[in-house]
């Protein structure tokens, strides 16, 4: 179980890149951190209770949870997803465990139960992914989920997220074992497919394919 102390440590930890070529920003334009409906703000130690609550709010094992629970978890950036109309926090997203020499890192996203299937999580994750590709020259971003959480990604699976690994019956939860699935978001797929969709959300244009998360 993840403790508040562990979360405060993860939020406060700063990891300096070890490879200067990949540690430098990949483009001169600042990455947007807001759509018409949600915005990202940096997580702080004062968010530890919210992050603790959100882990246990939905009773599932959604995207990013398994990698975030590993002892070797190293946070590169953490954001709180907030509604633009009320300012209320409804989720979190972030980049962790960067491997600059190999050109990849991990991303995760989680929303409160009430925000499921609103699209807030999709927009928040999209802003975070775009931020990572804009700020660092990652080739791809990994995330780990289970076959409980994978159902929330709908049409993104196969188009934007490629399954690259599966450990059978790896996670024990709710009295049964679940597969642990590794998904990959490739840089070229993001800029070809993901960024245009995010741009529509930033401009307040509804997508023809409703988001699932």
Buried (B, 14 or more C-beta within 10 A) or exposed (E): EBEEEBBBBBBEEEEEBEBEEBBEEEEEEEBBBBBBBBBBBEBEEEBBEBBBEBBEBBEBBBBBBBBBBEEEBBBBBBBBBBBEEEEEBBBBBBBBBBBBEEBBBBBBBBBBEEBBBBBBBBBBBBBBBBBBBBBBBBBBBBBBBBBBBBEBBBEBBEBBBBEEEEBEEBBEEEEEEBBBBBBBBBBEBBEEEBBEBBBBBBEEEEBEEEBBB
